[in-house]
Amino acid sequence: MWSFEHAVETTASPAAIWKLYSDVATWTVWDSGISAIELDGPFAVGSTGTITPHGAGRCSFPHPQRHPRQRVFGRD
């Protein structure tokens, strides 16, 4: 299993970032590394989906088992 981690500093508020992150249908607009993404249900802990990175095959993923906003902002 591969993993990827990326960090960036921003002046954007957590609420603004969360609004983008929680709208999975728009990920391909602001993340140039994604060709396609789908959720199999609501954006919630435990949901599953598929993601297709550019130049790679489609793969399944589970949504984080902890609150996703904590994951985005590195809060445990």
N, C-alpha and C positions, 0 to 999 in steps of 0.2 A: 504494500500500500504506500502510495506517495503522499507527501504532505508539502504544504507551501505556507510560508509565513511572510507577511509584508507589513511594514509600518511606515506611517507618514505623519508628519505634524501638520496641523491645519488650524485655521481660525474659525472654521465652521462649528456651529453648536452641535452637541450630541443629538439634539432633536432633529436638526436638518439632515445629519448623516443617517439617523435611524429611519427617517422618512424615505430616503433613497434605498437603503438596505432592505427594508421590509416590503418594498414594491418590486418583487422578483421579476415581474414582466418587463421592467425597464433596465435590468442589469446589462443587457447587451448594448444599451445606449451609452452607458457610462463606463463599462468594462470592456475594453477592446480585445481582451483575451478570451471572451466567451462568444461562441457562435449561437448557442441556443441553451435555454434553461426552462425547466418545467417543474412545478410542484405537484405532488399527487393529492394534495389537500390544502388546507389553510396554512399560512405561514405561522407555524407553532412548533413548540418543542415536540420532538418525536415524529414530525412529518418526514416524508421521504420525497425524493425527486430525482431528476436526471439533469446532468449538465454536459454540454459539449464544448470543450475548449477548442479554440482555433487550432487546426492541425492535429487534432487527436480524436479518438473515438468517444462516443457517448458513454457516460458512466453514471451509475446510481450513487446517491449519497443520502445519508440520514441527516436530519436536522439535528443540531446540537442537543444534547440531553439536559443542558442547563439553559436558563433563560438566554435567548439569542442576543439580547442587548448587552448582557454581560460579556459574551464572547467577542462582540464587535469592539467593545471599549476596554477589553482586557481586565474586567472586574471579575473577581472570583467570589 
